[in-house]
Amino acid sequence: MAASWGSEIGKIVLFGDSLTQQSFDEQGCWGALLASRYARRADILNRGFSGYNTKWGLKILEHSPSSFPSCADLVFIFFGAND
């Protein structure tokens, strides 16, 4: 995913529950750390849904595919805290 001038910037999607939603907060911060690490090389898209479990995550994919970018280069899936 190395980008140079004139090339496309990659997309990394974080998809999951409240731990994902809060990944840019001071207490979570792992999303912010990824964004810092991949600065100028990839955009980090946060698709965290507080209170959602695996069942609800699958419903999002089935019924709202536009909320989940198909052009992602890498997808992190984090569910389980609410299962």
BELNORFEN-V163586 format. One line per field, one symbol per residue. psi: psi as a letter, one per 40 degrees, with the letter a starting at -180 (. if undefined). burial: I if it has 9 or more other C-alpha atoms within 8 Angstrom, else O. A space follows every 50 residues. Layout:
psi = ???
burial = ???
This chain:
psi = fhiiheiihihhhhhaaddddeeeiddceddddddddehedihhhhfhhh eiadddddddddefddegheeidhhhhgidde.
burial = OOIOOOOOIIIIIIIIIIIIIIIIOOOIIOIIOIIOOIOOIIIIOIIIIO OIIIOOIOIIIOOIIOOOOOOIOOIOOIIOOOO
